[in-house]
Amino acid sequence: MSPALSILPRSHAGPALEWWRGAVIYQVYPRSFADTNGDGIGDLPGITAHLDHIASLGVDGIWLSPFFTSPMKDFGYDVADYLGVDPIFGTLADFDRLVDKAHALGLKVIIDQVYSHTSDAHAWFQESRQDRTNPKADWYVWADAKPEGSPPSNWQSVFGGPAWTWDARRHQYYMHNFLREQPQLNVRNSEVQEALLAVARFWLDRGVDGFRCDALNFSMHDPALTDNPPVLTPGKRTRPFDFQHHDHNQSHPDILAFLTRLRAVADSYGDDRFLVAEVGGEKANEEMKLYTEGADRLHSAYGFLYLYADRLTTDLVDRGPAMWPGVEGEGWPSWTFSNHDAPRAVSRWAEGRDPKAFAEMALLLLVCLRGNVFVYQGEELGLPQAEVPFERLVDPEAITNWPETLGRDGARTPMPWKADNGFAGFSQAEPWLPVDPRHRALAVEVQERDPSSTLHLARRLIALRKTHPALRTGSMTLLDAPDALLLFHRTEGDERLLCVFNLGHDPVDWTPPAGWSVVEAVNCADSSSGTLTPMAGVILSGGPG
């Protein structure tokens, strides 16, 4: 483990702490949350009907994954109309009712914004592809073929194959970092920026409290279309995208000026709007810092440090706070262990250990981290990654990489509300993805009746974070400890907490230091015994000044 490292709290302007700083936000994947119209797909009224469950967790807000008009080639991240609700999810009136009820319950509402690309069914692209002179000809990334007819650069798509597709009408290639049905917007174009900012205003006018900006570092590229260099280090690669360093197809410095414009729009609606970026890739650590630096960019960012990690180790946890040392002008981190793009943490990290015990330790660790916390739907139930047979896979990435990866479908299966209902209370019809039989025993209705359930613990742990300023906004100091033992202090004002976790498979010798008292413990019957059991987590308060 690394030497002791102090993470300093950021100074805050004004007397009031921003609602989002240190908040717990619950991610809802609309297709899989609750279906009210019997088509097997979750919808906005289903979310509204279950907002009481979300509010009962004690979270500060919700993040809704895309519900916009879309052909659903990438399940909503291929937007055909930024201002419309896809009929499978409901109507704008349904969205307004959702926002009103969420606000009545004290929940903020964050929605996805996808600014790097659209669907090829979007009216903008349909016009852009007609010829090279139409008003939207430059709204997407078009380029001529090389003399021999090959694509303009060697860039590869995330989902496999070249990041270029030939279009016969324009006699040019168009760029797509993801599916060919997701053409790349030319966000460097000022007219495109104005159109995207108008989209932001549309949803802010409807009362949303902020945005999670999808794949933000893909929004601008090197206009010279320079080839990406190869990755020369050995290692297993499951897709052509992994054979390159992505120096030129993404992450252009011009992105920063657009973020400043986006922040100005958000701030024009008041100082309580919240902008968080999703940032992945080799340069994620650097880019998260850049995108949140100062007072005129985004408020927060999260990457894939935990989402793509195959093991939970002390070294992994060390890396998180080391990225955010709390220097003047620095942004604020966000953390998530699971989401719709990654296999559920319990299945990645339990390594044969009791999944319930591991899920509960992981929840305690998550609420103890410095930064904002995102809890993915079902994480409060301790859901493992669902098993989806090949013939039921629908996600293009899962199908392409099967069986080399767990895929994303297994993290997107229906939320289990009831154990005995035909489809776990999610729908009256066959769902778009199957219900994993293991999830029935973990359904909300079952866990509500069990005081020792993960659900009841999740509520207690989220309340713990709210009760203790040291956990919500305090500094974080990592302490030296044996390999499997994770120790750190959280401190705010006069409050000081000691957080202790045994991440290993075996008991570890450890006795609480004198003067500390237990605030919370999971998987630990007696923390004073001198032995910390595997997957134990203990929070203590007090200690010497």
Steps between C-alpha positions, in 0.01 A plus 500: 500500500616853429638727772255712693338753269293795612213613281407854595144634492426766244408839638142599423381843399204631696337370815289221347639170376384408151237223508704283265831511688530161664152401381373146443328474161300196389534396136185380326526307174147566369468194275548272799347676798122447478256438215144636535356447151576130458745515210790349697697825500530736794349847466480842664171430683669191644778715640249748642307215666817386680650834597391434857736202509787717379418777746485245783868428442585853611677592177525861385393450141456276198687474171286380209673323213365603155127495435514712183361411158732234357515198266660326802799362311699593813195507727451873516856623464420538129272804525266580211329794673661669799173674590268201482412207724503169316147353496621180668580712807193727490450868430635840599204528733612176668846649541358817654299294748814305591695820567216648705469192720877467540526860614207452738694211656812715532684330213705685242472379139809457279459384141744372240618725219675344202693774324765310306272321254139445393307225330526479123119540512533851646366769269832684523689204353234427241551853367878496539545189289305630199789694346802715590323836477184471710461714816604208724773363274764575762300392805661153497854379440543426130824433315617390158639155438872450463612477135460122499150523651579398857367694805653839582687368805569177686261586784300211639147490642437403862254238381730345240627584153608832347363825644403601145209402275469587130194700393426484127295821490785722614775278361668534839552311820328605820658439839348300786686414819230250588245325274477597134147611589651759737662763275742739667379857549739774399484667841774742394239661271348802679153428359513148644603641836208744493261215418634286787480788745140554391436136589645561845275804548194298391547249780608757757179687421311181584654498847791259483776563752795410283658271245724199482697556180560175314834416333601863525863451403384357165335827403796648307791350307816605320375682187811384311372141538843379606533121531500362854821323606487129586510359852828310513477359851383137519158415632168342410283707266137421425436769235696696237444818703738364765791475255543878486590792723212743451707812461316649204141373468395655834611726786577814301578809715223696324247303710580728795356811337171321435483389864533863605202587282299211644583606856388856424163369383460290814599790725245725332233283665647551846796374695340168594522328160747211478713380207694173515704343221557139411864473395663174398819395328876519548498870583195495724684611814644804327177585317275473804719759669501729195124479448429603862779749560409848619157657539395507133506133400312196626443433869608138506613202295525126533699242312530124481754441776262273690257413221753303294713366786490122532605505868444728798839558661657754731720621215190567290340707775827686550495617139164674528576769758852541364343638182323773696744654752269793572721779369357847446274519196460125472164347412312244705511123435211259457520124553298201394566127535228385258295646217329409172833481313687257727437160658368533854771539763387204711570260215830663405638522852355232730737232365299212641428667834150546641335749260274655765788564737711642221221723368449647845869568557518664157204725581667612821823574316316693228329734747833560674680632191571871460288632215152444366359147498293341222296194598377293206149358516506162675826576676297567813377140469845349448410370154765292324558521126209325331564202277363568152521215246655586165169474316352771727789746467403830341790735576728533196812505717394187689427314176825608334719400796314186609617292683820693581331753728204504738342768284257776587170313466555319829507836681184621326250226580166590664486637852347231727212645700322179601618141536188312393368716218550349154766752405612608847249784512675683218236438230194295411670400174824328403771761569746619238771321702433194717465509878785309664347242741757599764359852502154387614627412847651849521185685393401823673186343651706215650767726644248744646379217728851409616661742749841345427474555123740694282220745422457600865876527539522722191254744656700502821830561321366784286359659817841454662662699221247779541540504878876534497646804321838325501358237262311738276757774446797443728864443421636151445834370623617156392700310762765231470371148565566137401402406146139390549422764761371839388514785753427868458386800700211727402508838673279808499540769764508332840366170368749223426410151377717194450387271217632143503435225243631148454487457123665160509394137527657433840473645850739784581646587837369840600386664821329840518734764639424636845250782519297405192136380510312304235251702294413230245614148418415238238603135504670561832346363818771630733753751375686491833591131468835573340396334173321658208306244299506495119267759342466684830460875504511717812455876546624648827488849643704693751868429551774735610487858379 
